[in-house]
Amino acid sequence: MNTLAAAGWTGTDTRLIGATLLAIALIVVLITKLKLHPFLALILSSGVLGLVAGMPVDTLIESFTDGVGSTVASVGVLIALGAMLGKLLADSGGAEQIVDTIISRSGRRTLPWAMALVAALIGLPMFFEIGLVMLIPVVLLVSRRSGQPLMLLGIPALAGLSVLHGLVPPHPGPLAAAGALNANVGITLALGVLVAIPTVIIAGPLFGRLAARLVPDAVAPAHLVPESTEEADPDRRQPSFVATLSTVLLPVVLMMGKALADILLAEENHLRRVLDFVGAPLVALLAAVIVGMFTLGKAAGFTRDKMSDTLSASLPPIAGILLIVGAGGGFKQTLVDAGVGDVITRLATGANFSPLLLGWLVAVAIRLATGSATVATVSAAGIVAPLAATMDPTQGALLVLAIGAGSLFFSHVNDAGFWLVKEYFGLSVGQTFKTWSLMETVISVVAIAFILPLGALLS
């Protein structure tokens, strides 16, 4: 009560917090109980939030549509470009080239580490579900040929994909959070990679040893194990490993270059101006796609029609993600315009509560309730957005990462990823809890355990 009094708590504040809790509860019920698409759930919950908070109807509609428009404008194009790059990587055989090269140079003891590395590289431009579908046959085949326990190899691959999905742009979650918090994407990417490396190591190869002991008898369904990772057509052309890796890492290098230039070089420096341009997320991803059309598509023998078909086919699967992210932006803007963020900011300031920990806890709560990492990310970012307004670029980027880490906490039966892993690895529900769900929790906890000291060190 002393904290509330110090913060100047009023009846209006109570109403706003009540409206927020009601809106979040409605999202949970609509998604988990009524099985409504998250896009519709976010729209309806935004309406309830605004009306209960006392917003005029015209203001409510304007806030929501402005939020959707600004989010799609800033994030939607980047998600589309990332999908195009991922599709080029998959259809050209570039992903197979990365897998084959790294696995062929790995010994029996280093195979789990190799699987984590492969998953992390493929996971940079690809969405989690697409990367999982591509990697599963490789994991199953390598496990059969090497005689290694399935979980010893599967967990590192899953960890590599999941960590990149939650922490590193250009994945939708980190991009959406960065957009909502006006965070620098280059700095977010650089710090995200810094946090991702030890997190993948701990949650992947190291935790994989424990998972293999917890579920030693895991056996994948026989029909999912391929006879070979080689294509039936021996004359099929593939891009080289160096060209593929360079293309995948190009947007990362460009965005990191911009982040370093912003820190180390003066504003009037010509090199900084160049790096600011080429390192802008839109330019960096567009450059990677254009380069990929030659280093991946042309190298694989794509005709113009095939290239067009590949790029076109990359867009329909992301429609749902774009709609969820857009509606999440509308929900965020409704929260901000209703004044909810200001209330939470005063409370956090009055209680001297870490914004990073608050962002993580809010994302954890929504993740557990809805099962969706994307919904958890965009909703949590909206709730804590006003806190980021007073932060420097580094702290703002760390807040993005804290929310991303929270969005991965304990995947369970309300998460589509839970069932995807269960079926692909032939696990029971209990075994999936012991392996996948526990691994997701390790990722979330380890990541925030690195993020909080980084926040203190860089403040």
C-alpha positions as CSV (number, residue, x, y, z in Angstrom):
1,M,0.0,0.0,0.0
2,N,2.9,2.4,0.7
3,T,4.2,1.8,-2.8
4,L,0.7,2.5,-4.2
5,A,0.3,5.7,-2.2
6,A,3.8,6.9,-3.1
7,A,2.9,6.3,-6.8
8,G,-0.2,8.5,-6.4
9,W,-2.6,5.6,-7.0
10,T,-6.1,6.6,-8.0
11,G,-9.4,5.0,-8.9
12,T,-8.7,5.6,-12.6
13,D,-5.5,3.5,-12.2
14,T,-7.5,0.7,-10.6
15,R,-9.9,0.8,-13.6
16,L,-7.0,0.7,-16.1
17,I,-5.3,-2.2,-14.5
18,G,-8.6,-4.0,-14.2
19,A,-9.3,-3.4,-17.9
20,T,-5.8,-4.8,-18.7
21,L,-6.3,-8.0,-16.7
22,L,-9.7,-8.5,-18.2
23,A,-8.4,-8.1,-21.7
24,I,-5.5,-10.5,-21.1
25,A,-7.9,-13.0,-19.5
26,L,-10.2,-12.7,-22.6
27,I,-7.3,-13.4,-24.9
28,V,-6.5,-16.5,-22.9
29,V,-10.1,-17.8,-22.9
30,L,-10.7,-17.0,-26.6
31,I,-7.5,-18.8,-27.7
32,T,-7.4,-21.7,-25.3
33,K,-11.0,-22.5,-24.6
34,L,-12.9,-21.3,-27.7
35,K,-10.0,-22.0,-30.1
36,L,-10.4,-18.6,-31.7
37,H,-7.5,-17.5,-34.0
38,P,-5.1,-15.1,-32.1
39,F,-5.7,-12.4,-34.7
40,L,-9.4,-12.2,-33.8
41,A,-8.7,-12.7,-30.1
42,L,-6.4,-9.7,-30.0
43,I,-8.9,-7.5,-31.9
44,L,-11.8,-8.3,-29.6
45,S,-9.6,-8.0,-26.5
46,S,-8.4,-4.6,-27.7
47,G,-12.0,-3.5,-28.0
48,V,-12.9,-4.7,-24.5
49,L,-9.7,-3.1,-23.1
50,G,-10.5,0.3,-24.6
51,L,-14.2,0.3,-23.6
52,V,-13.7,-0.8,-20.0
53,A,-10.8,1.8,-19.7
54,G,-13.3,4.5,-20.8
55,M,-11.9,5.3,-24.2
56,P,-14.3,7.0,-26.6
57,V,-15.2,4.6,-29.4
58,D,-13.7,6.7,-32.2
59,T,-10.5,7.1,-30.2
60,L,-10.4,3.4,-29.6
61,I,-10.8,2.5,-33.3
62,E,-8.2,5.1,-34.3
63,S,-5.7,3.8,-31.7
64,F,-6.1,0.2,-32.8
65,T,-5.8,0.9,-36.5
66,D,-2.8,3.2,-36.0
67,G,-1.1,0.5,-34.0
68,V,-1.8,-2.1,-36.7
69,G,-0.6,0.2,-39.4
70,S,2.6,1.2,-37.8
71,T,3.5,-2.3,-36.7
72,V,2.9,-3.8,-40.2
73,A,4.8,-1.0,-41.8
74,S,7.8,-1.4,-39.6
75,V,7.8,-5.1,-39.0
76,G,5.7,-6.7,-41.8
77,V,8.1,-6.0,-44.6
78,L,11.0,-7.4,-42.6
79,I,9.1,-10.6,-41.9
80,A,8.3,-11.0,-45.5
81,L,11.9,-10.5,-46.6
82,G,13.1,-13.0,-44.0
83,A,10.6,-15.5,-45.3
84,M,11.9,-15.0,-48.8
85,L,15.5,-15.6,-47.7
86,G,14.5,-18.7,-45.8
87,K,12.6,-20.1,-48.8
88,L,15.6,-19.5,-51.1
89,L,17.8,-21.3,-48.6
90,A,15.4,-24.2,-48.5
91,D,14.6,-24.7,-52.1
92,S,18.1,-24.1,-53.5
93,G,19.6,-26.9,-51.3
94,G,21.6,-24.3,-49.4
95,A,20.3,-25.6,-46.1
96,E,21.3,-29.1,-47.0
97,Q,24.7,-27.9,-47.9
98,I,25.2,-26.4,-44.5
99,V,23.9,-29.6,-42.8
100,D,26.0,-32.0,-44.9
101,T,29.2,-29.9,-44.6
102,I,29.1,-29.5,-40.8
103,I,27.9,-33.1,-40.0
104,S,30.5,-34.7,-42.3
105,R,33.2,-32.9,-40.4
106,S,32.0,-33.8,-37.0
107,G,33.1,-36.8,-34.9
108,R,30.8,-38.9,-32.7
109,R,31.5,-36.9,-29.5
110,T,31.0,-33.5,-31.3
111,L,27.7,-34.5,-33.1
112,P,25.4,-32.8,-30.5
113,W,27.4,-29.6,-30.8
114,A,27.3,-29.9,-34.6
115,M,23.5,-30.2,-34.5
116,A,23.2,-27.1,-32.4
117,L,25.4,-25.2,-34.8
118,V,23.5,-26.4,-37.8
119,A,20.2,-25.4,-36.2
120,A,21.5,-22.0,-35.2
121,L,22.7,-21.2,-38.7
122,I,19.5,-22.5,-40.4
123,G,17.5,-20.8,-37.7
124,L,18.8,-17.3,-38.5
125,P,16.6,-16.6,-41.5
126,M,13.9,-19.3,-41.0
127,F,10.8,-19.5,-38.8
128,F,10.9,-22.2,-36.1
129,E,8.3,-24.5,-37.7
130,I,10.0,-24.5,-41.1
131,G,13.5,-25.1,-39.6
132,L,12.1,-27.9,-37.5
133,V,10.5,-29.7,-40.5
134,M,13.8,-29.4,-42.4
135,L,16.0,-30.5,-39.5
136,I,14.0,-33.4,-38.2
137,P,14.9,-35.9,-41.0
138,V,18.6,-35.0,-40.5
139,V,18.4,-35.5,-36.7
140,L,16.6,-38.9,-37.1
141,L,19.0,-40.2,-39.8
142,V,22.2,-39.1,-37.9
143,S,20.8,-40.7,-34.7
144,R,20.2,-44.0,-36.5
145,R,23.6,-44.1,-38.3
146,S,25.6,-43.0,-35.3
147,G,23.8,-45.0,-32.7
148,Q,23.5,-41.9,-30.5
149,P,20.4,-41.4,-28.3
150,L,17.7,-39.4,-30.2
151,M,17.4,-36.8,-27.5
152,L,21.1,-36.3,-27.3
153,L,21.0,-35.0,-30.8
154,G,17.4,-33.7,-31.0
155,I,17.6,-31.3,-28.0
156,P,20.6,-29.4,-29.3
157,A,18.8,-28.9,-32.7
158,L,15.6,-27.8,-31.0
159,A,17.5,-25.4,-28.7
160,G,19.4,-23.8,-31.6
161,L,16.1,-23.2,-33.5
162,S,14.2,-22.0,-30.4
163,V,16.8,-19.6,-29.0
164,L,17.2,-17.9,-32.4
165,H,13.4,-17.7,-32.8
166,G,12.9,-16.0,-29.4
167,L,16.0,-13.7,-29.2
168,V,17.4,-12.8,-32.6
169,P,15.9,-10.6,-35.4
170,P,14.7,-11.0,-38.1
171,H,12.3,-13.4,-36.4
172,P,8.8,-12.0,-35.9
173,G,8.8,-11.9,-32.1
174,P,12.0,-9.9,-31.5
175,L,11.2,-7.7,-34.5
176,A,7.7,-7.0,-33.2
177,A,9.0,-6.2,-29.7
178,A,11.7,-4.0,-31.1
179,G,9.1,-2.1,-33.1
180,A,6.8,-1.7,-30.1
181,L,9.6,-0.5,-27.9
182,N,11.4,1.6,-30.5
183,A,14.5,-0.4,-29.9
184,N,17.5,-0.4,-32.2
185,V,17.3,-3.6,-34.2
186,G,21.1,-3.7,-34.8
187,I,21.9,-3.5,-31.1
188,T,19.1,-6.0,-30.3
189,L,20.6,-8.4,-32.8
190,A,24.2,-8.0,-31.5
191,L,23.1,-8.5,-27.9
192,G,20.8,-11.2,-28.9
193,V,23.6,-13.2,-30.5
194,L,25.7,-12.5,-27.4
195,V,23.0,-14.0,-25.1
196,A,22.1,-16.7,-27.6
197,I,25.5,-18.4,-27.7
198,P,25.8,-19.5,-24.1
199,T,22.1,-20.1,-23.9
200,V,22.2,-22.6,-26.8
201,I,25.2,-24.3,-25.3
202,I,23.6,-24.8,-21.9
203,A,20.1,-25.7,-23.2
204,G,21.4,-27.7,-26.1
205,P,24.4,-30.0,-25.9
206,L,24.6,-29.8,-22.1
207,F,21.0,-30.2,-21.3
208,G,20.7,-32.8,-24.1
209,R,22.8,-35.2,-22.0
210,L,20.3,-35.0,-19.2
211,A,17.4,-35.3,-21.6
212,A,18.9,-38.4,-23.0
213,R,19.0,-39.9,-19.5
214,L,15.5,-38.8,-18.7
215,V,14.1,-40.4,-21.9
216,P,16.7,-43.0,-23.0
217,D,14.3,-45.1,-25.1
218,A,13.0,-42.4,-27.4
219,V,12.5,-43.8,-30.9
220,A,11.2,-41.8,-33.8
221,P,8.4,-43.2,-36.0
222,A,10.0,-45.4,-38.6
223,H,8.2,-43.7,-41.5
224,L,9.8,-40.4,-40.6
225,V,13.4,-41.7,-40.8
226,P,14.7,-41.1,-44.4
227,E,17.0,-43.6,-46.0
228,S,19.4,-40.8,-47.0
229,T,19.8,-37.1,-46.9
230,E,21.0,-37.1,-50.5
231,E,18.7,-36.1,-53.3
232,A,17.6,-38.8,-55.8
233,D,18.9,-36.7,-58.7
234,P,22.8,-36.9,-58.5
235,D,23.1,-34.1,-61.1
236,R,21.3,-31.6,-59.0
237,R,23.2,-28.4,-58.5
238,Q,23.7,-26.9,-55.1
239,P,25.2,-23.6,-53.9
240,S,28.6,-23.9,-52.2
241,F,28.9,-23.9,-48.4
242,V,30.8,-20.6,-48.4
243,A,28.3,-18.9,-50.6
244,T,25.4,-20.2,-48.6
245,L,26.9,-19.2,-45.2
246,S,27.9,-15.8,-46.5
247,T,24.4,-15.1,-47.7
248,V,22.8,-16.3,-44.4
249,L,25.2,-14.1,-42.3
250,L,25.1,-11.0,-44.6
251,P,22.1,-9.3,-42.9
252,V,23.6,-10.1,-39.5
253,V,26.9,-8.6,-40.4
254,L,25.4,-5.5,-41.9
255,M,23.1,-4.8,-38.9
256,M,25.8,-5.5,-36.4
257,G,28.1,-3.1,-38.4
258,K,25.5,-0.4,-38.0
259,A,25.2,-1.0,-34.3
260,L,28.9,-0.8,-33.8
261,A,29.2,2.3,-35.9
262,D,26.5,4.0,-33.9
263,I,28.5,3.3,-30.8
264,L,32.0,4.0,-32.0
265,L,31.8,6.6,-34.7
266,A,30.7,10.3,-34.7
267,E,27.4,11.2,-36.3
268,E,29.1,13.2,-39.1
269,N,31.5,10.4,-40.0
270,H,31.0,9.3,-43.6
271,L,31.6,5.6,-42.8
272,R,29.0,5.7,-40.1
273,R,26.5,7.2,-42.6
274,V,27.2,4.4,-45.1
275,L,26.9,1.7,-42.4
276,D,23.7,3.3,-41.1
277,F,22.2,2.9,-44.5
278,V,23.3,-0.6,-45.4
279,G,22.7,-1.8,-41.8
280,A,19.1,-0.6,-41.6
281,P,17.1,-3.8,-41.2
282,L,15.1,-3.2,-44.4
283,V,18.2,-2.6,-46.5
284,A,20.2,-5.4,-44.9
285,L,17.4,-8.0,-45.5
286,L,16.6,-6.7,-49.0
287,A,20.3,-7.0,-49.8
288,A,20.5,-10.6,-48.5
289,V,17.4,-11.6,-50.6
290,I,18.9,-10.0,-53.8
291,V,22.3,-11.6,-53.2
292,G,20.6,-14.9,-52.3
293,M,18.8,-14.9,-55.7
294,F,22.3,-15.2,-57.3
295,T,24.3,-17.1,-54.7
296,L,21.5,-19.5,-53.9
297,G,18.9,-19.5,-56.7
298,K,21.1,-19.0,-59.7
299,A,23.8,-21.3,-58.3
300,A,21.1,-24.1,-58.0
301,G,20.1,-23.6,-61.6
302,F,16.8,-21.7,-61.0
303,T,15.1,-20.3,-64.1
304,R,13.4,-17.0,-63.8
305,D,10.0,-18.8,-63.4
306,K,11.4,-21.0,-60.7
307,M,12.9,-18.0,-58.9
308,S,9.6,-16.2,-59.1
309,D,7.7,-19.3,-57.8
310,T,10.0,-19.7,-54.9
311,L,9.8,-16.1,-53.7
312,S,6.0,-16.1,-54.2
313,A,5.6,-19.3,-52.3
314,S,7.4,-17.8,-49.3
315,L,4.6,-15.3,-48.5
316,P,1.3,-17.2,-48.0
317,P,2.6,-19.2,-45.0
318,I,3.5,-16.0,-43.1
319,A,0.1,-14.4,-43.5
320,G,-1.2,-15.6,-40.2
321,I,2.0,-14.4,-38.4
322,L,1.7,-11.0,-40.0
323,L,-1.9,-10.7,-38.9
324,I,-1.1,-11.7,-35.3
325,V,1.8,-9.3,-35.1
326,G,-0.3,-6.5,-36.6
327,A,-3.2,-7.1,-34.2
328,G,-0.6,-7.2,-31.4
329,G,0.6,-3.8,-32.5
330,G,-3.0,-2.6,-32.3
331,F,-3.4,-4.1,-28.8
332,K,-0.2,-2.4,-27.8
333,Q,-1.3,1.0,-29.0
334,T,-4.6,0.7,-27.3
335,L,-2.8,-0.1,-24.0
336,V,-0.6,3.0,-24.5
337,D,-3.4,5.4,-25.5
338,A,-5.6,4.2,-22.7
339,G,-2.9,5.1,-20.2
340,V,-2.2,1.6,-18.9
341,G,1.5,1.8,-19.6
342,D,1.9,5.0,-17.6
343,V,0.3,3.3,-14.6
344,I,2.6,0.3,-14.9
345,T,5.6,2.7,-15.3
346,R,4.7,4.6,-12.1
347,L,4.3,1.3,-10.2
348,A,7.6,-0.1,-11.5
349,T,9.4,3.1,-10.7
350,G,7.8,3.4,-7.2
351,A,8.6,-0.2,-6.4
352,N,12.1,0.1,-7.8
353,F,11.4,-3.0,-9.9
354,S,13.7,-4.0,-12.7
355,P,12.0,-3.2,-16.1
356,L,13.9,-6.2,-17.6
357,L,12.5,-8.6,-15.0
358,L,9.1,-7.1,-15.3
359,G,9.1,-7.6,-19.1
360,W,10.2,-11.2,-18.6
361,L,7.5,-12.0,-16.0
362,V,4.7,-10.5,-18.1
363,A,5.8,-12.5,-21.1
364,V,6.1,-15.7,-19.0
365,A,2.5,-15.2,-17.7
366,I,1.0,-14.6,-21.2
367,R,3.1,-17.5,-22.7
368,L,1.9,-19.9,-20.0
369,A,-1.7,-18.8,-20.5
370,T,-1.9,-18.6,-24.3
371,G,0.8,-21.0,-25.5
372,S,1.9,-18.6,-28.2
373,A,5.4,-17.1,-28.1
374,T,4.4,-14.4,-30.6
375,V,1.3,-13.3,-28.7
376,A,3.3,-13.3,-25.5
377,T,5.9,-11.1,-27.1
378,V,3.7,-8.5,-28.7
379,S,1.3,-8.3,-25.7
380,A,4.1,-8.0,-23.1
381,A,5.9,-5.4,-25.3
382,G,2.7,-3.3,-25.3
383,I,2.3,-3.5,-21.6
384,V,5.8,-2.3,-20.7
385,A,6.4,0.0,-23.8
386,P,6.3,3.2,-21.7
387,L,9.2,2.0,-19.6
388,A,11.4,1.8,-22.7
389,A,10.8,5.5,-23.5
390,T,13.2,6.5,-20.8
391,M,15.8,3.9,-21.6
392,D,19.0,4.3,-23.6
393,P,19.3,2.1,-26.8
394,T,21.2,-0.7,-25.0
395,Q,18.7,-1.1,-22.2
396,G,15.8,-0.9,-24.7
397,A,17.4,-3.8,-26.7
398,L,17.9,-5.8,-23.5
399,L,14.2,-5.3,-22.7
400,V,13.3,-6.8,-26.1
401,L,15.5,-9.8,-25.2
402,A,14.0,-10.1,-21.7
403,I,10.5,-10.2,-23.3
404,G,11.7,-12.7,-25.9
405,A,13.2,-14.9,-23.2
406,G,10.0,-14.9,-21.2
407,S,8.0,-15.8,-24.3
408,L,9.8,-19.2,-24.5
409,F,9.0,-20.3,-20.9
410,F,7.6,-23.8,-20.5
411,S,5.9,-24.8,-23.7
412,H,3.0,-27.1,-22.8
413,V,-0.3,-28.6,-24.2
414,N,-1.7,-25.2,-25.4
415,D,1.4,-24.7,-27.7
416,A,1.4,-26.1,-31.3
417,G,5.1,-26.5,-31.0
418,F,4.6,-29.0,-28.1
419,W,2.6,-31.3,-30.3
420,L,4.8,-30.9,-33.3
421,V,7.9,-32.1,-31.3
422,K,5.9,-34.9,-29.7
423,E,4.8,-36.3,-33.0
424,Y,8.0,-35.9,-34.9
425,F,10.1,-37.5,-32.1
426,G,7.5,-40.2,-31.3
427,L,7.3,-39.1,-27.6
428,S,4.5,-39.5,-25.1
429,V,3.0,-36.4,-23.5
430,G,5.1,-37.1,-20.3
431,Q,8.3,-37.5,-22.3
432,T,7.6,-34.3,-24.2
433,F,7.3,-32.5,-20.8
434,K,10.6,-34.0,-19.6
435,T,12.5,-33.0,-22.8
436,W,11.0,-30.2,-24.9
437,S,9.0,-28.3,-22.2
438,L,12.0,-28.5,-19.7
439,M,14.4,-27.4,-22.5
440,E,12.2,-24.3,-23.2
441,T,12.2,-23.4,-19.5
442,V,16.0,-23.8,-19.4
443,I,16.3,-21.5,-22.4
444,S,14.1,-18.8,-20.8
445,V,15.7,-18.9,-17.3
446,V,19.3,-19.1,-18.6
447,A,18.7,-16.2,-21.0
448,I,17.2,-13.9,-18.4
449,A,20.1,-14.9,-16.1
450,F,22.5,-13.5,-18.7
451,I,20.3,-10.5,-19.6
452,L,20.0,-9.1,-16.0
453,P,23.7,-8.9,-15.3
454,L,24.3,-7.4,-18.8
455,G,21.7,-4.8,-18.0
456,A,23.6,-3.9,-14.8
457,L,27.0,-4.0,-16.5
458,L,25.9,-1.8,-19.4
459,S,23.8,0.7,-17.5
